[in-house]
Amino acid sequence: MSKIHLIAKYVVKPKNPKLTGLKGYMLQEENIQYDESVYLVKNLKNKDWDAQIILDLGAKKVVKCSIMKGSDYDTLFEYFATSYPRELGPVLKAQSKMAELKAAQEVEPVAESEEDDVST
C-alpha cells in the first residue's frame, strides 16, 4: 500500500495580542487559540518531523503524536476525516481502490476439482 501521511501542525496564538504583556496571560487556556495546518504527503521529509501529529494512512497507525498523548489512530483519524472530508475523501477512495486491485492480483488460482483427477 502506498505511503500517504497526514501531517498536522499547530501554532498557539493569543486571542487578543494587545494583552500579551500582562503577566500570565498566555498561561490561561481561555486566552489562547490554535491555528491548525493539515496537509498530505507521499513521503515524509525532514521538515515534516516538527509536526505535532503524523498519521500513516496506508498502515493506519500513529507515527507521531506529541499533543493529545495516548490518542489512538481511529480517534485521530475520525477527527481529521470529520473536519476535512473534502480533502481526505479522494485520497481514501483512491487508497481503497488500490487495495482492492492489489488484493485481486494476490488471489491464488482455484485448485482443480478432485473429480478431474480420478485414478484407476
N, C-alpha and C positions, 0 to 999 in steps of 0.2 A: 504494500500500500504506500502511496506517496506520502512524503513527509510535509505536511502542511501544519504550520504552527500559528496559533493565535497569540499575539503579543499585546499585553495591556500595561500601559504606563500611567502613573498618577502623579499629579503635581498638587501640592497643598497651597492654597491661596487664601488670603484674608477676605472675608465678606465685605469689610469696609477698610480699604487700605489706609485711610486717613487716621485710623485708630491704632495702628500697629506700634506706635510709640508708647502706648500705655503698657505698664508692666503686667505681664501675664496674659495679655490679650490673645496671643496665638496659642496659649495653652488650654483655652476653653473651647470645647468642641462646637458650641453654637456660633463661634466667631470665625470658623474656617469652612472652606468648601474645597471640593476636589475636582480637578479637571482630569477627565479620563480620555486617554488616547488609545484606540484599539486598531490594530491592523493585522493582516495575514501575510505570512511569508512562506516560501517553499523551503528555504534553507536558512538556518539560524546563522547570524553574523555576530561578530564581537559586540557590536553596538546594541544588539537585542538583549544581551545579558544584564543590562541595567534596568530592565523592565521588572515590575513587581510581580507580574503573572505571565507565565508561558505555559500554554497548553499544546500538547501534541494531539491534533485532531485525528490523525490516522491511527495512532496506537491507543487513543482515548486515555491519556494519562497526563497528570500534572508534572511538568518538567521543573517548574519553579513557582512558588507562591510565598512571597515574603510579607504579604498582608493577608488578613483572614486566615491565619495559620490553622491548620487542621481541616481546611475545606477540601473535599474530595472532588474528583473530576466532574462527576454528574452535577453537583451543586454549582460549581463554577460555570460549567458549560450551559446549564439551564439559564443562569443569569445572562450570559452573553447572547445566547440564542433568542431569549425573550427581548433583550434590549436592542439587538441588531439583526432582526430577521431578514431584512432585505440584503444585507451584506453577507451573512453566513449561508443563507438559503441556497444560492447557486453552487457554492463550494461543497456543501454537504450533499447536494444532489449529484454532483459530478463524482464525488468520492464513492457514493453508493453505487453508481453505475459502473465505476472502475472495479469495485469489489465484486459486483455481480459477474462482470466479464472475466475477472481473474478466477473466480470460483467455477465458472462454466468451463474454463480451459483446464482446470485441475481435476475435473471429474474423470474418474477412471472408466475405461470402456467396460460395458456389461459383459460378464463372462458368458460363454456359450452354454446353452442348455445341456444338462446331463443326458437328456434323451437322445441328443445327436451323437453322443459318444458311447454307444452301446457295444459292448464286447461280446463275442460269441464263443 
